[in-house]
Structures are given as C-alpha cells and as structure tokens.
Amino acid sequence: MKKIFEKLFNKNNDYINVDTERTTKLYRLAITDPKTNLYNFRYFRTRLKEEVTRAEQFKRHLSLLLI
C-alpha cells in the first residue's frame, strides 16, 4: 500500500512540476517581446504601479528615468 501511495504521489508531483514550468514559460512570454526579449509596456505599467505604491507606503521619493 505504501509503495502504491508513493507511486501516485510521485506521479502527481511530476504533473505539478510540468504545470509549474508551463505556467512560468507562459508568464515569461506574456511579459516580454518575442523579438527582443525585452519587457513589454504592460509589464512596465504593472511594475511602475507596484513601485509607486511601495514609495508611498514607505514615504520615499521615486525617480524614473526613461531613455
């Protein structure tokens, strides 16, 4: 019984690992440009909101440099 349980548990872990890898790959594709591998504007907006919130939370200044 223990061996059967371990076998099933290991099989489930394999599925979870594959799903996690697939999700990570999809996320990376969603936030980067496929030609340049640079972050896209949607990712920039998301990160900017997070950093503005962090600066407000800790009452710090936030600088932004665009080139």
C-alpha angles and dihedrals in degrees: 000000000000092000091051091050092049091049092051092044092051091048091052090049089053090054091047091050092050091047092049092049091048092049091049091050092048092049091050090050091049095054101040137064109246095219100046102021087225122136114269128234093260090059090046091054092048093050092044091055090049093050093046089051091048092049091050092046093053094035092239133142119254124210125195124195119190119189 
